[in-house]
């Protein structure tokens, strides 16, 4: 239930909860999908959306436990086959070094929307104390994705949406707890950047 409340709060944050033409789709809570360590094949989770029509904007929230955000690559693929990269090993310039070491908690979802301010590459870098903070405790957790979610605009939102996560370095483990897809065709702007 906490995950559902969190996702509805996410929808409200980005201005969609009261939009007449917005749909919220959830996968989870409790997906319990283990991310294989240091395996580019990763895991996928799908959401089947219906009754959406043409996409004007999309927001994504992901609930995950993992002990090193800089290991992860996250993408979303639309029913039309368009793939958008949400994060690609943040804090890891050109994948030549270890990425940001911040932890993630499934109770503190990361949110992606084109209209936020913080770039996904900066995930974890702004934490108020040690680099091993759990993201959300004094950290920004609302991000502009690596590639624009507007790549989905104009497509049909009906069909299967797929989230892909891969862990690309050894030594840290994680579990995908759930994710949310908010599809809007009114183009409402977010109200604020989400930071504790």
N, C-alpha and C positions, 0 to 999 in steps of 0.2 A: 504494500500500500504506500510506503514511503516513496518508492520509485514513481508510482503513478502521480502522487502529489507533486513530486519534484518536476515531472514532465509537464504537468498542467501549469505549474509556476513558470516553467520555461516558456510555454506558449503565451502566458500572460505577459511575461517580460518582453517578448519581442512584438507584442501588440496584436497577437492573433486570437486570444481566447474569446474576445467578443466580436471578432470579425464574422460577418454573415457568410462569407465564402471562404472559410478556412476549415481544413480537416486535420485532425491529429491522429496519427497512427502509432501504436506502441508495439515493440517486441520485448517482452519481459514484463515484470521483473522475474528474476530467478532463472534466466537462460542457462547460467552455469557453464558457458562454453570456455573451456580451458584453452589458452593461447599456447601453442607449442613453442618452447624456448628455442631461439635462434633458428627459426624455420620460416623462410619466405613464403611458404604455402599458406600459412596462417589459418584463420577461420572465417566463415561467412555466416551471416544471419540475414534472413529475408523478411520483408513486410509486404503483404499483398494489399494494395490500395484500390478502392473502387469508389465511384461516384465523385471523382475529383474534377474531371475536365482538364482544361488547359492550365498549365503551371505558370504563375506569374512570379512567385518567389518560394523559396524553400529554406527552412531552418532545420538543423539536425542537433540532437542531444545524445550523448553517449555516456552510459554508466558502466564503469570498468574499475576493477581492482588491478593494479600493476605497480611494480616497484621500480620503474625507470621509464618515464615517458619518452625519453630520447631513443629508446629501442624501437618504437612503434611507427608503422606506416598504416594510415587509415584512409580508405576510399569508400565512396558511395556510387553505385551504378543505378541509373534510372531504368524504367521499363523499356525505353527506347534504345538502351545500350550506351548512353553517355556516362562517362566516369569522371567524377570530380575527386581530387585529392583533398582530404580534410587536413591531415598532418603528415609530414614526412620526416620522422626522426628529429623533432625540434631540438635546437641547440647543437646540432651536429652538422657543421658546415661542410657541404659537399660529401657528406657521409664518410669523412676521412678521420673522424675522431669520435669519442663517446658523446652521445647527446646529453640533454639535461637529465639530471638524476632525480628529479622530483617524483614523488609517489602519487598515485591516483587512488581515490576511494570511490566505491560504487555508490556511496551516499551523496557524492558531490559531482554531479554530472558536468561534463564539458559541453559547451554549447557553441555551435558554428552558424554564423550568419554573415552575409556579405556586408552588412551595414554596421558591424561592430568596429572597434578601433584597434584592438590588439591583434597583431599578426600571429598566426599559428606557430610560426618559427620561434616565437618568444615564450611559448608555454613553459611555465615553471621558473623563468628567469627573474620574475618580479616578486617572488615569495619574500615575505617580510623577515624571515629568520634564516635558518640553515637551508642549503640547497636540497636537503632531503625532506623538506616540508611535504605534507600531503596537500596536493593542489586543492584549493578551496579554502584552506585555513590561511587567510591573508594573501591569497594568490588570485590574480585574474583567472577566470575559467570560461570566458566568453571570447571567441576568436573569429577573425576573418580566416576562412580556410585557405590552404595553399593555392588552390585553384578555385575560381569563382563558382558559387552555387547557381549563379545566373546562367551557367551553361545548360541548366535544365529548363530555363524559361521558354515558353512556347510549345513545349512537348506536352503530350498527354501524361497526366499524373496517374492514370489508371494502369494497374499491372503490378509486377514484382519489382520492388526496390531492394537492393542488396548492399549491406555493409560488409566490408572486408577489413580485417585487422591482421597484421603480421608483426611478429617480434623478430628483430633483425640483429640481435646480439645475444650472447650467452650470459647466463648467470641470474636472470630475473624472470619471474613468473607472473602470470596474470589471468584474470577471468573476466569475460564479457558478461555483465549482469543484465543489460538491456539497452535499448536505444529507442529514440522517438524521432518521427518524421513529421514536421509541420508543413503542410502545403497550403499556400495562400494564393488567391487570385485577386487580392486587393492592394498588394504592395505597401502595407503599413510599415512604418519605421519602428525600430526598437526604442524603448523608453530610456534605457540606460545601459552602461556597461556593468556586467554582473561581477562584483567583487565583494567578498566578505569584509 
